[in-house]
Amino acid sequence: MRICVLTVNHATTPYAELLLASLQHHHDRDDLDVVVLDNSSTDLDRLDRFPTVQVVQTGYTTTRTLTTHGEILRDAVLARPAYDAFLFVDCDVCFVVDGTIDALAAELAADPEAFAVQARWFTHDGGELPASGEDSHPTTYIRESVRRSPDDEWSDPAEYSVEMRLTDRVHPFCALIRNDDAFRRTVEHLGLSPAVVQAERGGKWWDTLGLLTQVMKTHGKHWVLSEQGVIHFGNVSWSSDWAVEKAAARDRLLARYSPEAGLGEAAGQRVGEDEQDQTDE
């Protein structure tokens, strides 16, 4: 299975460096291509130690008010039709076990009706974020006004609510997706960006890859939660919550994956456990 790894760097290069260092340590595949899709970051020299990684400027900056993640992934997918699968991985991910990508590929190959396999989300403090969330249905309340042309008056605001179920999409933080015809047609015509559906019976809000997930259901396809997991810091490009704590954990991990560290296989597999030990202390 020929795989292309796609990650979007949104002024988060220290995290992208950790991603690439951990990926390089835990995976040794000649057929694995890695592309960093960068939004005008200023510190890309940090990635110079990864000469086989392709860094592509997306044309977007870090000042955009709309989410560009899905649009960037769409452009990257359409520009690379020859791959068997794409691994969408957030730049604030750290691989911790050898062969994670091979394991994801095996799980995808074993289920012909699966369009994607998503890794488990391990937190930087050693926990795991549940992927189910069956009892959690966050609701967003929207008040919006529209106009049909620049010369028209704005309409009276309409108010409605939209619900988001956590299981309504495969999450792009670390998901291996089969590059088949149904996937490519959906990417081309609908894209991978967030979307809102207005309806009297209850609106829906689809986050990145959410609409794709619903379309793939119409093809009788589903996504699978993997047995494998990765550390995902989460929200580092836009939220300051726990930023200092996350950065400290990131830098400890990055030091272990530095060329001078000599991190062995057993030590690499214990990274997540060691982070939990430090938290407990």
Helices and strands as residue ranges (DSSP letters): E 3-9, H 13-26, E 32-38, G 44-47, E 54-57, H 69-78, E 85-89, E 93-94, H 100-110, E 114-122, E 128-129, E 139-144, E 158-163, E 174-178, H 181-189, E 195-197, E 203-206, H 210-218, E 222-232, H 243-256, H 265-269, H 271-280
